[in-house]
């Protein structure tokens, strides 16, 4: 066996050992992030609030400005935007809105981001949910955004290193 072939085998053994050590030491966020990095990119967003009917109308510019500010602040890529209408007049307070619009199961899975407003994260996926209340109910814009694989891996690594 040639010297370069032996080096290649040793490199694979070391890499396999490193993966096993990472997996066994349970820096779950890091191993989860590594797993998410190899999966294909998909569009994942929070479900629409109950009773909210999807429409084909153009999202209000004021609500899209909020989506854009969150996209720019967190350096995300916009994947999809959905507009829906609800006869319900949702409160403008974010925590009250979240409580009324989404089930406890959804709120446990989609965790709020702390800077800005109306942004919720599930792994690499971020959803911005903003509402405009009018006389006939609420217009809700739900935007699906995604964090780059590298940024997601880096943020999970930083969380792990802090603990």
C-alpha positions in Angstrom: 0.0 0.0 0.0 1.4 3.4 -0.9 2.2 6.1 1.6 -0.6 8.4 0.3 -3.2 5.6 0.5 -2.2 5.0 4.2 -2.5 8.8 4.9 -6.0 8.8 3.3 -7.1 5.9 5.5 -5.7 7.5 8.6 -7.4 10.8 7.8 -10.7 8.9 7.4 -10.2 7.1 10.7 -9.4 10.4 12.5 -12.5 12.1 10.9 -14.7 9.2 12.0 -13.3 9.3 15.5 -13.9 13.1 15.7 -17.5 12.7 14.5 -18.1 9.9 17.2 -16.6 12.1 19.9 -18.7 15.1 18.9 -21.8 12.9 18.9 -21.1 11.2 22.2 -20.1 14.4 24.0 -23.6 15.9 23.2 -22.9 19.4 22.0 -26.4 18.8 20.5 -26.7 22.2 18.8 -23.4 21.6 16.9 -24.2 18.1 15.8 -27.8 19.2 14.8 -26.3 22.1 12.9 -23.9 19.8 11.1 -26.9 17.6 10.2 -28.9 20.6 8.9 -25.9 21.6 6.8 -26.0 18.5 4.7 -29.8 18.5 4.1 -31.2 20.2 1.1 -32.6 23.7 1.6 -36.4 23.7 2.0 -39.0 26.3 2.8 -40.2 25.9 6.3 -42.5 28.4 8.0 -44.8 28.6 10.9 -48.4 27.5 10.1 -50.9 30.3 9.4 -52.9 31.4 12.4 -56.1 29.4 12.8 -59.0 30.9 10.7 -56.6 32.9 8.5 -57.4 32.4 4.8 -54.5 32.8 2.4 -55.0 35.4 -0.3 -53.1 36.4 -3.5 -53.0 40.1 -2.6 -49.8 42.0 -2.4 -48.5 42.4 1.1 -48.8 45.9 2.6 -45.6 47.9 2.2 -45.4 48.8 5.9 -45.4 45.1 6.9 -42.8 44.3 4.2 -40.6 47.0 5.6 -40.6 45.1 8.9 -39.8 41.8 7.2 -37.0 43.5 5.2 -35.5 45.0 8.4 -35.4 41.6 10.1 -33.9 40.0 6.9 -31.2 42.6 6.8 -30.4 42.6 10.5 -30.0 38.8 10.7 -28.5 38.5 7.2 -31.2 36.1 6.0 -32.4 35.0 2.6 -36.1 35.5 1.8 -37.7 32.3 0.6 -41.5 33.0 0.5 -44.2 35.5 1.6 -47.8 34.5 2.3 -50.6 37.0 3.0 -53.7 35.9 4.8 -56.8 37.6 6.1 -58.6 36.8 9.3 -62.0 38.2 10.5 -60.4 38.3 14.0 -58.9 41.6 15.2 -55.6 40.4 16.7 -53.9 42.5 19.4 -50.9 44.6 18.4 -48.9 43.4 21.4 -46.5 40.7 20.1 -46.9 38.3 23.1 -50.7 38.5 23.1 -50.8 38.1 19.3 -48.5 35.0 19.6 -50.7 33.5 22.4 -53.9 33.9 20.4 -52.6 33.1 16.9 -50.6 29.9 17.5 -51.0 26.8 19.5 -48.7 25.9 22.4 -47.0 23.2 20.3 -46.1 25.7 17.6 -44.9 28.2 20.2 -42.6 25.5 21.7 -41.1 24.7 18.3 -40.7 28.2 16.9 -38.7 30.2 19.4 -38.7 34.1 19.4 -35.6 36.0 18.2 -34.8 38.7 20.6 -33.8 41.7 18.5 -36.5 43.4 16.5 -40.0 42.0 16.5 -42.2 39.2 15.2 -39.4 36.8 14.3 -39.4 33.1 15.3 -36.7 30.5 14.6 -36.8 26.8 14.1 -33.3 25.5 13.3 -32.0 27.5 10.2 -35.5 28.6 9.4 -36.9 32.0 10.5 -40.4 33.2 10.1 -41.5 36.8 10.4 -45.2 37.2 11.3 -46.6 40.7 11.2 -50.2 41.9 11.3 -52.2 45.0 10.4 -55.5 45.4 12.1 -58.4 47.1 10.2 -62.1 47.4 10.4 -62.7 44.1 8.7 -60.2 42.1 10.8 -56.5 41.4 10.4 -54.2 41.2 7.4 -51.3 38.9 8.3 -48.0 38.6 6.4 -46.0 35.4 7.1 -42.5 35.5 5.6 -40.2 32.5 5.4 -36.5 33.3 5.6 -33.4 31.1 6.0 -30.0 31.5 7.6 -26.9 30.4 5.7 -25.5 27.1 6.6 -22.3 28.6 7.8 -23.9 31.2 10.0 -26.2 28.6 11.5 -23.3 26.3 12.3 -21.3 29.2 13.7 -24.1 30.4 15.9 -24.7 26.9 17.3 -21.0 26.5 17.9 -20.9 29.9 19.8 -23.9 28.8 22.0 -22.1 25.6 22.8 -18.8 27.3 23.7 -20.6 29.7 26.1 -22.0 26.8 28.1 
